Amino acid sequence: RHYAASKSRIDIGKFLISRGADINARDKANQLPLHRAATTGSTGFITLLLHPPGEGHPKPRLNTGDRLGNTPLHLAMESAHAEAAALLVEAGADRSRTNLDEQTPEELEGVGGQEQKRARDYLASRCGKP
């Protein structure tokens, strides 16, 4: 699950989910597949996790922190994946949740520079101010 998410392998993700894989399983870093998909900006895999095929799947945990307290939204913003961040916010991710350093997703320095500014501006234009 985590490997498929980190490599944007939607086909493998669909197969694993169809076989009963837990979309909220944690790895050794306390990350969910959603953390991995957010880190890589895989909007397709994020969408798959938000809307898994079939019936009876639990809702994805949007606001679960990893071992550093970073939620999937933190990781999407840290990597300046604005579209991925917007998908998470639109699904209900908490923009005010802080990590262990008391930073909200939009306060993270991340990749910095213009790319980080564009990600923040995109998120604000698509989802409003936090």
N, C-alpha and C positions, 0 to 999 in steps of 0.2 A: 504494500500500500504506500508506504513512505517513499520507496524508491520510484514507484510509478508516478507519484505526485511530483517528486523533485525532477523527474525527467520529462514531465508533461505527457506521459504515456496514457492517454485517455482510454485507448483500447484495452490496455491491461487493467486500468482502474475499473472500467465497466465490467470486465470479466470477474475481477476479484469481488466487486460489490454483488454481482449476480450469484456468486458462490457464498455469500454471507459474510464477507469481510467487514469488520467493524470500522466504520469511517471515523470513529473517535478514538481509535487505538493510539496509545502514546509510545514514543520510542525512548531511547536512553537519555535524550536531551529534553524529555517531557514534551516533545512536540507531537502534534497531530499531523495527519496528511495535509490538512488545510494550512498549517504553518509552512510546510515545504512548498506547496503550490503558490502560496503568497510570496515567498522568498524569491521564487523564479518568475513570478508574474504570469503564471499560467492561468489565464482567464478561463480557458476551456476546462481545465481540471477543477478550478474553483467552482465553476458552474455545475460540473458533475457532482461534486461533493454537496453543493447547496440543494441540488435537485437529483438525487440518485434514482436510477431507473428501478422500477418495481415497487413493491409495497412493503410496509413494515420497517423501514429504516429509521433509526433515530435521527433527530435533527442534529446538524453539525454544531459543534460547540464553538461559536464565533469568538467568545471572549476568554477562552482558556489561555493562561499564561504558560510559557515554557519555563525552563529552569532559571531564566533571567527575568521572568515576568512579562516577556514580550508576547503579545497576542498575534494572531495572523495579520491583523491590521498594522501593528507595529512593524512587522517584517516587510510587508508590502511597501509601506512608506519609507522605511529605512533604505530599501533598494530602489526607490523612486518608481515603483510600478503603480502609477496613478489609476489606471483602469481597473487593475486588480483591487486596489484599495476602495475604489468607488463601488465595485460589486459587493465587497464585504460590508461597507456602510449601508448600502441599500438593503442588504439582507438583515441588518440589525446590529452590526458590530458597534461597540461602544467607543466613540472617539475620545471620551474623557478618561478612559481606563489608563492607569499608569503602570509602568514596569517597576522593577526593583530600584531603579535609579530615579523614580518619581517623574518619569517623562511620559507624556502622552504620545501617541503615534506621530502626530504632526510636529512635535517638539524635537524629535530625533534628528541629529545632524545628518546621519546616513551618508549617501554618496556626495552630498554637499553641492554647492555651486548652482548653476542655472538649472541643471537637471532636477535637483531637489525642489527648487522654487517652482518649476513647471508642474511637478507632481502635486505640490500643495495648492497651487492655483487651479489646476484641473479638478482636484477633489472639491475645492470650495465652489467652483462654478457648477459642478454637477450635483453636489450634495449639500451645498450651503456651508456657512461658517459653523465651526464646532460650538 
